[in-house]
Amino acid sequence: MAKIQAYMRVYNVLKKQILEGGYAIGSLLPTESELEKMFSVSRTTVRKAVEILCREGFLETRQGRGTEVLDYRTSQNLNVVTSTSETLERRGYRVVTRDMYIDRVQAHGRLASDLGVEEGTEVVRVQRIQTADDVPIAIMKNYLKASLVPGIESHSNQFTRLYDFLRDFYGLAIDAAQDRITARNASFEEAQMLGVPVGTALVYLSRVCFQNGAPVDVDHVSLVGGRYEFEVFMNGRYQRPQK
């Protein structure tokens, strides 16, 4: 079994402590010297671990103040149709779309079923990376019925909030959605795009969007799990049928 690198050991421990509340949001990490002694490692090792946590949005190093634990989580209410971009913007993040690419692919399997089209039907795919305050947070792939968005390829890199763009330019007002949420570990490719270590926990969201009951869009979104959460409000209690 390969020996874990010293900086990854420090990174893993610090991240776990942050996520479990060992270091509260707004608090300061111990100094570099203190971390060196705590982990019995060099200053270079400490700095490399902290640099990754800063890049992931958990920490921010401020000159003359120290290294502060940031409010790294953002909540998405699942009771209304809202996009990742909208959720982040409401929390005060500056959201930017990076590296958008629009092409056409054939829909097969579950994608075809979700969109309500026949196997092999050509659909539009919009791929992009979403950043929050310049930190990559999501890989987004949106699949649209080609007949509903003619000429969308010419609008590449011209919008950030897809739902708003679809409403304003094509008159597609999404009024309902069905989400499937699972967890996965970042592959090498995903890790490179999101700037996180391979194996980092990701939240995977598969969403079907509807207008007047008809599917118009399917979203496949991979989110950095440690920086995003979903919020659900439930009312009432399931009653088991009486026999």
Secondary structure in CASP SS format (residue, H / E / C, confidence):
PFRMAT SS
TARGET T0000
AUTHOR 0000-0000-0000
METHOD secondary structure of the structure
MODEL  1
M C 1.00
A C 1.00
K C 1.00
I C 1.00
Q C 1.00
A H 1.00
Y H 1.00
M H 1.00
R H 1.00
V H 1.00
Y H 1.00
N H 1.00
V H 1.00
L H 1.00
K H 1.00
K H 1.00
Q H 1.00
I H 1.00
L H 1.00
E C 1.00
G C 1.00
G C 1.00
Y C 1.00
A C 1.00
I C 1.00
G C 1.00
S C 1.00
L E 1.00
L C 1.00
P C 1.00
T C 1.00
E H 1.00
S H 1.00
E H 1.00
L H 1.00
E H 1.00
K H 1.00
M H 1.00
F H 1.00
S C 1.00
V C 1.00
S C 1.00
R H 1.00
T H 1.00
T H 1.00
V H 1.00
R H 1.00
K H 1.00
A H 1.00
V H 1.00
E H 1.00
I H 1.00
L H 1.00
C H 1.00
R H 1.00
E C 1.00
G C 1.00
F C 1.00
L E 1.00
E E 1.00
T E 1.00
R E 1.00
Q C 1.00
G C 1.00
R C 1.00
G E 1.00
T E 1.00
E E 1.00
V E 1.00
L C 1.00
D C 1.00
Y C 1.00
R C 1.00
T C 1.00
S E 1.00
Q E 1.00
N E 1.00
L C 1.00
N C 1.00
V C 1.00
V C 1.00
T C 1.00
S C 1.00
T H 1.00
S H 1.00
E H 1.00
T H 1.00
L H 1.00
E H 1.00
R H 1.00
R C 1.00
G C 1.00
Y C 1.00
R C 1.00
V E 1.00
V E 1.00
T E 1.00
R E 1.00
D E 1.00
M E 1.00
Y E 1.00
I E 1.00
D E 1.00
R E 1.00
V E 1.00
Q E 1.00
A C 1.00
H C 1.00
G H 1.00
R H 1.00
L H 1.00
A H 1.00
S H 1.00
D H 1.00
L H 1.00
G C 1.00
V C 1.00
E C 1.00
E C 1.00
G C 1.00
T C 1.00
E E 1.00
V E 1.00
V E 1.00
R E 1.00
V E 1.00
Q E 1.00
R E 1.00
I E 1.00
Q E 1.00
T E 1.00
A E 1.00
D C 1.00
D C 1.00
V E 1.00
P E 1.00
I E 1.00
A E 1.00
I E 1.00
M E 1.00
K E 1.00
N E 1.00
Y E 1.00
L E 1.00
K E 1.00
A H 1.00
S H 1.00
L H 1.00
V C 1.00
P C 1.00
G C 1.00
I H 1.00
E H 1.00
S H 1.00
H H 1.00
S C 1.00
N C 1.00
Q C 1.00
F C 1.00
T C 1.00
R C 1.00
L H 1.00
Y H 1.00
D H 1.00
F H 1.00
L H 1.00
R H 1.00
D H 1.00
F H 1.00
Y H 1.00
G C 1.00
L C 1.00
A C 1.00
I C 1.00
D C 1.00
A E 1.00
A E 1.00
Q E 1.00
D E 1.00
R E 1.00
I E 1.00
T E 1.00
A E 1.00
R E 1.00
N E 1.00
A C 1.00
S C 1.00
F H 1.00
E H 1.00
E H 1.00
A H 1.00
Q H 1.00
M H 1.00
L H 1.00
G C 1.00
V C 1.00
P C 1.00
V C 1.00
G C 1.00
T C 1.00
A E 1.00
L E 1.00
V E 1.00
Y E 1.00
L E 1.00
S E 1.00
R E 1.00
V E 1.00
C E 1.00
F E 1.00
Q E 1.00
N C 1.00
G C 1.00
A E 1.00
P E 1.00
V E 1.00
D E 1.00
V E 1.00
D E 1.00
H E 1.00
V E 1.00
S E 1.00
L E 1.00
V E 1.00
G H 1.00
G H 1.00
R H 1.00
Y C 1.00
E E 1.00
F E 1.00
E E 1.00
V C 1.00
F C 1.00
M C 1.00
N C 1.00
G C 1.00
R C 1.00
Y C 1.00
Q C 1.00
R C 1.00
P C 1.00
Q C 1.00
K C 1.00
END
